Amino acid sequence: MILEYEGKKPEIHPTCFVAESADVIGDVVIGEHSSVWFRTVVRGDVNFIRIGKYTNIQDASEISSPWGTGRFSTDATSSRTSSSVWAPS
């Protein structure tokens, strides 16, 4: 599901694959040739999330950036299945 949150809608490059059961919410940008797999949550509700080109976010992962921390940005990376990735403080 692709959801707008507080006026910010995810921007997903047309070459990306986003599984139907993935949730991409808010201030999120996903670069070219990247993929977001099944049951993954990418939540740009507090800070922005930038997933660069050629990045693979595997099944059941969670990416978010809580209050008072940094922001998440990457290129050419792969997450492990069921990973939780939080931006560094």
N, C-alpha and C positions, 0 to 999 in steps of 0.2 A: 504494500500500500504506500503510495506517495502522498504525503500530507503537508499542506501549508500550516504554519504555526506562527501566530502573531505577525501576520503579513509577509512572512518569508517562506517561499516555496522552493523545494530542492531543484537544483539545476543538474540534469543528468545528460551527459553527452550521448548522442544517438548511437554510437558504437558500443555502448555499455550493455551488459546483461544484468538485470535486476530480477531476481526470482519473484514470482507472485506472492509468496509467503513472507518476503522481506518487508520491513517497514523502514522508510526513509522519511524523516520528519524535519521540517524547519530549514534553518540556514545551513544547507549541505550542498556541496558541489562535488560531482563525481566526474573525473577526467576520462579521456578517450581510452577505449579498449580495456576498461576496468570491469570487475564483476562483483556483485553482492549476492551471496547465495542464500539458500533456504533458511527461514526462521531467524534471519539476522535483523538487528535493530541498529540503525544509524540515526542518532538523535541530536540534532542541532537546535535544541530548545533554549539553552543558556548561552553558549558560545558557538562559534562557527565550527564546522567540520569540513575539511578539504581532503578528499580522496583523489590523489593525482592519477596520472595516466599509468596504464599497465599494472594496476593494483588489484589484488584478489582478496576479497573479504569472505572467508569461508563460512560454512553452515553454522547457524546458532551463535554467531558472534554478536557482541554489543560494543558500539563505539559511541561515547558521549564525552562531554566536557563539563564537569560540575562547576558551580559558582566559585569564583575566586581562584580559578586555576588557569593554566595556559589553554591554548587551542590546539586541535589535532590537525596535522597536515602531513601528507606523505606522497611519494611517487615510487613506482616499481617495487612494490612490497607485497607480501602475502601473509595473511593471518592464519593461525591454526584454527581448526574446527572448535567451536564453543569457547572462543577467546573473549575476554572482556578487556577492552582498551580504553583507558581514561587518559585524558591529556595530563601532562606533567604539571606540577605546581611550581 
